[in-house]
């Protein structure tokens, strides 16, 4: 399924459920598409396969992007997407690892997923698992959390070369607290860094396939919140707003 199709699916699912953070999901969709198409090792039939790579969506409110990808890869039936946000659905506003196959961490409380990912990477290293990698995606606003930088220090101290932190740098936090040069910050904390266009898959892929020698890697992905939906792009009014029926029709017609 191509990115445009997934973008439209996200809008449709959210509009139907009257729930969801559409712009946050659209911001990370290219990254997750590359991860699950060309980088991660996984088996939908064995979600707990020990040799799998792990992906942690620390910014859990971007869940619709992850759900559409997981359904497309066969972790659960695509029909489950129709129940998003409904009572007794496995698919809530934030991912729940106890309900959804393929979800590694229940996330949504910002600043929590990254430290858990560090623990996963350290645990794999202690078990001498040299084949599995841990990828974690955080938001630039989430990087305001002190736990993010405590985890970054710990990861560098333990030379977790199996850990990749992707920062969805869509500048959603600039109005509250500008983060400045995030790559320089990670570098100062002992990480290797790369900065890419988070919507250019030709840049995303080699960054996520990079192998480092003695440091974890931070990939700063410059993204557009609401990417692919002109009415939502970089518009904070749409952060947690759901389109009306008429708005949905216009949005879907404009997504080509």
C-alpha positions, 0 to 999 in steps of 0.5 A, a space after each residue: 500500500 502506497 503512502 497516499 493510500 495510507 494517508 487517506 485511510 488515516 483520514 477515513 478512520 479518524 473521521 468515522 471514529 470521531 477520534 485521533 490525531 491525524 496530523 501527528 500520524 501523517 507526520 511520521 507515515 513515511 518513516 514508518 513505511 520505510 521501517 516496516 517495508 525495508 528495515 525491520 525484521 519481524 514475523 506477523 505470525 510470531 509477534 514475540 519472535 526473539 530475533 525480531 527487531 523492536 519498534 517503539 512508538 514513543 509519541 503514542 498519539 501518532 497511533 493511526 500511522 502505526 495501526 494502518 501499517 501493522 494491519 497492512 503487514 498482517 499483524 491483525 485483520 484490516 477490518 479491525 481498523 473500522 472499529 478504531 476508538 470504539 468500545 471493546 476495540 483493540 485499537 485505542 487512541 494510544 497503542 496498547 501492547 496487551 491488546 495489539 499484536 506487533 505493538 512493543 510498548 503501551 505508549 502515550 505518556 510522553 517521555 516514557 517510550 524512549 527510556 523503555 527502548 533504552 532498556 530493551 536495547 541494553 537487555 538485548 546487549 546483555 543477552 548477547 543478541 547481536 542481530 536484533 535492533 531497537 528503533 524508537 520514534 519520539 517527537 520534538 515536543 516530547 524532547 522537552 521531557 527530562 526523561 528523554 535526556 536521562 535515557 540518552 545519557 544512559 544509552 551513550 554510556 552503555 554504547 548501545 549501537 543497537 539503538 536508533 532514536 528517530 526524532 519527528 522534528 515537525 516543530 510542533 513545540 516551537 510555540 511553547 519551547 523551541 528545541 533549537 539544534 536537536 542533532 547538536 544536543 544528541 551529539 553533545 550527549 554522546 550520540 552519532 547523528 544524522 539529519 534527513 528529510 522525513 518525507 524523502 524515503 530515499 534519505 530515510 532508508 540509508 539513515 535507518 540502515 546505518 551501522 555505528 561502531 560505538 554509539 547509538 544513532 539519532 536520526 533527526 527527521 525534519 517533517 511537516 505535521 499533517 503532511 499530505 493534507 494541505 488544510 492541516 499542514 503546520 496548522 495547530 488548530 488540527 492537532 486533535 481535531 476531527 474533520 466533518 463529513 464535508 471536510 473529509 470529502 474535500 480532504 480526500 479529494 485533495 490528497 493525490 
